[in-house]
Amino acid sequence: MSDLDRQTPLRRALQALVLLVVALLWVTPYVWMTITSLKPLDEIVRAPAYPLPQNANLDAYREVMTTVPVGRYLFNTLLMAFSIALLQILLALPAGYALAKLRWRHKPLVFGLVVGCLLIPAQVTFVPVFIMLGPTGLLNTMGALVVPFAVSAFGTFLVRQALMSVPDEIIEAARLDGASELRIVYGILGPILKPTLMAMFLFSFVYHYSDYFWPLVMTTDDENRTLPLAIALLREQGTGERWHVIMAGNVILSLPVLAVFAVAQRHIVRAVAAR
């Protein structure tokens, strides 16, 4: 047995240990948040560093549900995040296809502009977008939350890079069979890029589901406001910091994201394994 073979079990054990430590670093804040949400406020004040609740209860969750219309805010948030993610995928596919597989003038310049857009944060453009949406009547509507993010420079870049590894022969064969460009983009290349599209969906959904700034700017009443705004208002109820209620609100806020991630992760693994 060579020295390399003898070191393999030790190397694997060290890799597993490193991965375990990294996983604990990621999970510990969420576990601490959940435990804190189960503690009474007096217990948090008396022993904030104690790891386990002595008198665990769900009073904080009941208070959140009675203080905030969670159902309506959650529906608004999911509708906004799902709509943005789906629109970005639908528009990024043909845009990435044009940049990766079609020949046309000034394509490098346009691709450079797409990459340049990645450097511009949404906070820089919110004033011009706000002014443009004013005459359209979209302010304080779901459209104001969705339309400005329907096109994603990051999604276009991601799809374009993924399509660069797809052989041109697949597209040529589809054209010889009489497939239209839309059929090629959505019916042939879409399934091939399923892992990339699922990753793009996750990035988009998590970012916009958790977004606080844009819904705060674009909405003025409770009809179209999102759950992150409602959870932030929990800090303003009463006097002092009611940490158990705040933590309970954040646990409720994070549950849909964890569920979507679990479902999407399985699809990504299956799509990668099938290739």
LOFI-366667 format. One record per residue (C-alpha): residue number from 1; residue in one letter; x, y, z. Coordinates in steps of 0.2 Angstrom, whole numbers, plus 5000, padded with zeros to 4 digits. Example, Ala and Ser with C-alpha at 12.3 -4.5 7.8 and 13.67 -1.06 7.14 Angstrom:
<nodes>
+-----+---------+------+------+------+
: num : residuo :   xx :   yy :   zz :
+-----+---------+------+------+------+
:   1 :       A : 5062 : 4978 : 5039 :
:   2 :       S : 5068 : 4995 : 5036 :
+-----+---------+------+------+------+
</nodes>
This chain:
<nodes>
+-----+---------+------+------+------+
: num : residuo :   xx :   yy :   zz :
+-----+---------+------+------+------+
:   1 :       M : 5000 : 5000 : 5000 :
:   2 :       S : 5007 : 5017 : 4995 :
:   3 :       D : 5009 : 5032 : 5006 :
:   4 :       L : 4995 : 5040 : 4996 :
:   5 :       D : 4983 : 5026 : 5000 :
:   6 :       R : 4987 : 5026 : 5018 :
:   7 :       Q : 4983 : 5045 : 5019 :
:   8 :       T : 4967 : 5043 : 5010 :
:   9 :       P : 4956 : 5039 : 5025 :
:  10 :       L : 4964 : 5052 : 5036 :
:  11 :       R : 4962 : 5065 : 5022 :
:  12 :       R : 4944 : 5060 : 5020 :
:  13 :       A : 4941 : 5062 : 5039 :
:  14 :       L : 4949 : 5079 : 5039 :
:  15 :       Q : 4938 : 5084 : 5025 :
:  16 :       A : 4922 : 5078 : 5034 :
:  17 :       L : 4928 : 5087 : 5049 :
:  18 :       V : 4930 : 5104 : 5040 :
:  19 :       L : 4913 : 5102 : 5031 :
:  20 :       L : 4905 : 5098 : 5048 :
:  21 :       V : 4913 : 5114 : 5056 :
:  22 :       V : 4907 : 5125 : 5041 :
:  23 :       A : 4890 : 5117 : 5042 :
:  24 :       L : 4889 : 5121 : 5061 :
:  25 :       L : 4894 : 5139 : 5057 :
:  26 :       W : 4880 : 5141 : 5045 :
:  27 :       V : 4867 : 5132 : 5055 :
:  28 :       T : 4871 : 5139 : 5073 :
:  29 :       P : 4863 : 5156 : 5070 :
:  30 :       Y : 4847 : 5149 : 5064 :
:  31 :       V : 4846 : 5136 : 5078 :
:  32 :       W : 4850 : 5150 : 5091 :
:  33 :       M : 4836 : 5161 : 5083 :
:  34 :       T : 4824 : 5147 : 5084 :
:  35 :       I : 4828 : 5143 : 5102 :
:  36 :       T : 4827 : 5161 : 5107 :
:  37 :       S : 4809 : 5162 : 5099 :
:  38 :       L : 4804 : 5148 : 5111 :
:  39 :       K : 4810 : 5158 : 5127 :
:  40 :       P : 4800 : 5170 : 5138 :
:  41 :       L : 4806 : 5187 : 5138 :
:  42 :       D : 4811 : 5187 : 5156 :
:  43 :       E : 4821 : 5172 : 5153 :
:  44 :       I : 4830 : 5180 : 5139 :
:  45 :       V : 4834 : 5195 : 5149 :
:  46 :       R : 4840 : 5185 : 5164 :
:  47 :       A : 4851 : 5173 : 5155 :
:  48 :       P : 4853 : 5178 : 5137 :
:  49 :       A : 4868 : 5166 : 5134 :
:  50 :       Y : 4859 : 5150 : 5141 :
:  51 :       P : 4858 : 5138 : 5126 :
:  52 :       L : 4842 : 5129 : 5130 :
:  53 :       P : 4825 : 5137 : 5135 :
:  54 :       Q : 4819 : 5132 : 5153 :
:  55 :       N : 4801 : 5136 : 5150 :
:  56 :       A : 4798 : 5134 : 5131 :
:  57 :       N : 4782 : 5140 : 5124 :
:  58 :       L : 4774 : 5146 : 5108 :
:  59 :       D : 4768 : 5163 : 5115 :
:  60 :       A : 4780 : 5173 : 5103 :
:  61 :       Y : 4773 : 5164 : 5088 :
:  62 :       R : 4755 : 5168 : 5094 :
:  63 :       E : 4759 : 5186 : 5096 :
:  64 :       V : 4767 : 5187 : 5079 :
:  65 :       M : 4751 : 5179 : 5071 :
:  66 :       T : 4739 : 5191 : 5080 :
:  67 :       T : 4750 : 5207 : 5078 :
:  68 :       V : 4754 : 5205 : 5059 :
:  69 :       P : 4742 : 5198 : 5045 :
:  70 :       V : 4756 : 5185 : 5041 :
:  71 :       G : 4745 : 5176 : 5028 :
:  72 :       R : 4742 : 5192 : 5017 :
:  73 :       Y : 4760 : 5198 : 5018 :
:  74 :       L : 4767 : 5180 : 5015 :
:  75 :       F : 4756 : 5179 : 4999 :
:  76 :       N : 4762 : 5196 : 4993 :
:  77 :       T : 4780 : 5191 : 4996 :
:  78 :       L : 4779 : 5174 : 4987 :
:  79 :       L : 4769 : 5181 : 4973 :
:  80 :       M : 4782 : 5194 : 4970 :
:  81 :       A : 4797 : 5183 : 4972 :
:  82 :       F : 4790 : 5169 : 4961 :
:  83 :       S : 4784 : 5181 : 4947 :
:  84 :       I : 4802 : 5189 : 4947 :
:  85 :       A : 4811 : 5173 : 4946 :
:  86 :       L : 4800 : 5166 : 4932 :
:  87 :       L : 4800 : 5181 : 4922 :
:  88 :       Q : 4819 : 5182 : 4923 :
:  89 :       I : 4821 : 5164 : 4917 :
:  90 :       L : 4809 : 5167 : 4903 :
:  91 :       L : 4818 : 5182 : 4897 :
:  92 :       A : 4836 : 5177 : 4901 :
:  93 :       L : 4835 : 5161 : 4890 :
:  94 :       P : 4832 : 5170 : 4873 :
:  95 :       A : 4844 : 5184 : 4879 :
:  96 :       G : 4858 : 5172 : 4883 :
:  97 :       Y : 4854 : 5162 : 4867 :
:  98 :       A : 4857 : 5177 : 4857 :
:  99 :       L : 4873 : 5182 : 4865 :
: 100 :       A : 4880 : 5164 : 4865 :
: 101 :       K : 4874 : 5156 : 4849 :
: 102 :       L : 4868 : 5169 : 4836 :
: 103 :       R : 4880 : 5180 : 4825 :
: 104 :       W : 4875 : 5198 : 4824 :
: 105 :       R : 4884 : 5215 : 4824 :
: 106 :       H : 4890 : 5223 : 4840 :
: 107 :       K : 4887 : 5207 : 4850 :
: 108 :       P : 4903 : 5209 : 4861 :
: 109 :       L : 4898 : 5227 : 4865 :
: 110 :       V : 4881 : 5222 : 4871 :
: 111 :       F : 4888 : 5208 : 4881 :
: 112 :       G : 4900 : 5221 : 4889 :
: 113 :       L : 4885 : 5231 : 4893 :
: 114 :       V : 4877 : 5216 : 4901 :
: 115 :       V : 4892 : 5213 : 4912 :
: 116 :       G : 4893 : 5232 : 4916 :
: 117 :       C : 4875 : 5231 : 4923 :
: 118 :       L : 4881 : 5218 : 4936 :
: 119 :       L : 4891 : 5232 : 4944 :
: 120 :       I : 4876 : 5244 : 4947 :
: 121 :       P : 4866 : 5241 : 4962 :
: 122 :       A : 4847 : 5243 : 4963 :
: 123 :       Q : 4848 : 5257 : 4975 :
: 124 :       V : 4857 : 5268 : 4962 :
: 125 :       T : 4843 : 5266 : 4950 :
: 126 :       F : 4828 : 5267 : 4961 :
: 127 :       V : 4825 : 5286 : 4959 :
: 128 :       P : 4824 : 5285 : 4940 :
: 129 :       V : 4813 : 5270 : 4941 :
: 130 :       F : 4802 : 5278 : 4953 :
: 131 :       I : 4800 : 5293 : 4942 :
: 132 :       M : 4796 : 5282 : 4927 :
: 133 :       L : 4783 : 5271 : 4936 :
: 134 :       G : 4774 : 5287 : 4942 :
: 135 :       P : 4765 : 5291 : 4926 :
: 136 :       T : 4760 : 5273 : 4923 :
: 137 :       G : 4750 : 5271 : 4939 :
: 138 :       L : 4760 : 5256 : 4944 :
: 139 :       L : 4767 : 5264 : 4960 :
: 140 :       N : 4760 : 5255 : 4976 :
: 141 :       T : 4755 : 5240 : 4966 :
: 142 :       M : 4762 : 5222 : 4963 :
: 143 :       G : 4768 : 5228 : 4946 :
: 144 :       A : 4780 : 5241 : 4954 :
: 145 :       L : 4788 : 5226 : 4964 :
: 146 :       V : 4790 : 5215 : 4949 :
: 147 :       V : 4792 : 5224 : 4933 :
: 148 :       P : 4809 : 5233 : 4937 :
: 149 :       F : 4817 : 5216 : 4940 :
: 150 :       A : 4809 : 5206 : 4926 :
: 151 :       V : 4826 : 5207 : 4916 :
: 152 :       S : 4841 : 5201 : 4925 :
: 153 :       A : 4859 : 5205 : 4919 :
: 154 :       F : 4865 : 5191 : 4931 :
: 155 :       G : 4853 : 5179 : 4924 :
: 156 :       T : 4858 : 5183 : 4906 :
: 157 :       F : 4876 : 5181 : 4910 :
: 158 :       L : 4873 : 5165 : 4918 :
: 159 :       V : 4863 : 5158 : 4904 :
: 160 :       R : 4875 : 5164 : 4891 :
: 161 :       Q : 4890 : 5156 : 4900 :
: 162 :       A : 4880 : 5139 : 4902 :
: 163 :       L : 4876 : 5140 : 4883 :
: 164 :       M : 4894 : 5142 : 4878 :
: 165 :       S : 4897 : 5124 : 4883 :
: 166 :       V : 4882 : 5117 : 4873 :
: 167 :       P : 4887 : 5110 : 4856 :
: 168 :       D : 4881 : 5120 : 4841 :
: 169 :       E : 4877 : 5103 : 4832 :
: 170 :       I : 4862 : 5102 : 4844 :
: 171 :       I : 4855 : 5118 : 4838 :
: 172 :       E : 4859 : 5114 : 4819 :
: 173 :       A : 4850 : 5097 : 4820 :
: 174 :       A : 4835 : 5106 : 4828 :
: 175 :       R : 4834 : 5118 : 4814 :
: 176 :       L : 4836 : 5104 : 4801 :
: 177 :       D : 4821 : 5096 : 4809 :
: 178 :       G : 4811 : 5112 : 4806 :
: 179 :       A : 4811 : 5118 : 4824 :
: 180 :       S : 4808 : 5137 : 4827 :
: 181 :       E : 4819 : 5148 : 4837 :
: 182 :       L : 4807 : 5148 : 4851 :
: 183 :       R : 4806 : 5129 : 4851 :
: 184 :       I : 4825 : 5128 : 4851 :
: 185 :       V : 4826 : 5140 : 4866 :
: 186 :       Y : 4812 : 5134 : 4877 :
: 187 :       G : 4809 : 5116 : 4871 :
: 188 :       I : 4827 : 5110 : 4868 :
: 189 :       L : 4840 : 5122 : 4877 :
: 190 :       G : 4829 : 5125 : 4892 :
: 191 :       P : 4829 : 5107 : 4898 :
: 192 :       I : 4847 : 5105 : 4895 :
: 193 :       L : 4851 : 5121 : 4906 :
: 194 :       K : 4839 : 5115 : 4920 :
: 195 :       P : 4853 : 5115 : 4933 :
: 196 :       T : 4858 : 5132 : 4928 :
: 197 :       L : 4840 : 5138 : 4928 :
: 198 :       M : 4836 : 5131 : 4945 :
: 199 :       A : 4852 : 5139 : 4952 :
: 200 :       M : 4846 : 5155 : 4944 :
: 201 :       F : 4829 : 5153 : 4951 :
: 202 :       L : 4836 : 5150 : 4969 :
: 203 :       F : 4847 : 5166 : 4968 :
: 204 :       S : 4833 : 5177 : 4962 :
: 205 :       F : 4819 : 5170 : 4974 :
: 206 :       V : 4830 : 5171 : 4989 :
: 207 :       Y : 4836 : 5189 : 4985 :
: 208 :       H : 4819 : 5196 : 4981 :
: 209 :       Y : 4810 : 5187 : 4995 :
: 210 :       S : 4821 : 5194 : 5008 :
: 211 :       D : 4822 : 5212 : 5000 :
: 212 :       Y : 4817 : 5226 : 5011 :
: 213 :       F : 4823 : 5241 : 5002 :
: 214 :       W : 4813 : 5240 : 4986 :
: 215 :       P : 4795 : 5236 : 4994 :
: 216 :       L : 4798 : 5250 : 5007 :
: 217 :       V : 4801 : 5262 : 4993 :
: 218 :       M : 4788 : 5257 : 4980 :
: 219 :       T : 4773 : 5253 : 4992 :
: 220 :       T : 4764 : 5265 : 5004 :
: 221 :       D : 4750 : 5255 : 5011 :
: 222 :       D : 4748 : 5237 : 5018 :
: 223 :       E : 4739 : 5230 : 5003 :
: 224 :       N : 4755 : 5226 : 4993 :
: 225 :       R : 4768 : 5226 : 5006 :
: 226 :       T : 4779 : 5211 : 5010 :
: 227 :       L : 4783 : 5200 : 5025 :
: 228 :       P : 4800 : 5207 : 5028 :
: 229 :       L : 4793 : 5225 : 5031 :
: 230 :       A : 4780 : 5217 : 5043 :
: 231 :       I : 4793 : 5208 : 5053 :
: 232 :       A : 4803 : 5224 : 5054 :
: 233 :       L : 4788 : 5233 : 5062 :
: 234 :       L : 4788 : 5220 : 5076 :
: 235 :       R : 4803 : 5230 : 5084 :
: 236 :       E : 4792 : 5246 : 5085 :
: 237 :       Q : 4777 : 5237 : 5095 :
: 238 :       G : 4777 : 5242 : 5113 :
: 239 :       T : 4792 : 5247 : 5122 :
: 240 :       G : 4809 : 5239 : 5123 :
: 241 :       E : 4816 : 5225 : 5112 :
: 242 :       R : 4805 : 5210 : 5113 :
: 243 :       W : 4818 : 5198 : 5106 :
: 244 :       H : 4807 : 5182 : 5107 :
: 245 :       V : 4794 : 5190 : 5096 :
: 246 :       I : 4807 : 5197 : 5084 :
: 247 :       M : 4815 : 5180 : 5083 :
: 248 :       A : 4799 : 5171 : 5080 :
: 249 :       G : 4795 : 5183 : 5066 :
: 250 :       N : 4811 : 5179 : 5058 :
: 251 :       V : 4809 : 5160 : 5059 :
: 252 :       I : 4792 : 5162 : 5051 :
: 253 :       L : 4800 : 5173 : 5037 :
: 254 :       S : 4813 : 5160 : 5034 :
: 255 :       L : 4803 : 5144 : 5033 :
: 256 :       P : 4796 : 5147 : 5015 :
: 257 :       V : 4814 : 5150 : 5009 :
: 258 :       L : 4820 : 5134 : 5017 :
: 259 :       A : 4806 : 5124 : 5009 :
: 260 :       V : 4809 : 5131 : 4992 :
: 261 :       F : 4828 : 5128 : 4993 :
: 262 :       A : 4825 : 5110 : 4999 :
: 263 :       V : 4813 : 5107 : 4984 :
: 264 :       A : 4825 : 5115 : 4971 :
: 265 :       Q : 4840 : 5107 : 4978 :
: 266 :       R : 4833 : 5090 : 4974 :
: 267 :       H : 4829 : 5095 : 4956 :
: 268 :       I : 4847 : 5102 : 4954 :
: 269 :       V : 4854 : 5085 : 4960 :
: 270 :       R : 4843 : 5075 : 4949 :
: 271 :       A : 4846 : 5086 : 4934 :
: 272 :       V : 4865 : 5085 : 4936 :
: 273 :       A : 4865 : 5066 : 4939 :
: 274 :       A : 4854 : 5063 : 4923 :
: 275 :       R : 4867 : 5072 : 4912 :
+-----+---------+------+------+------+
</nodes>
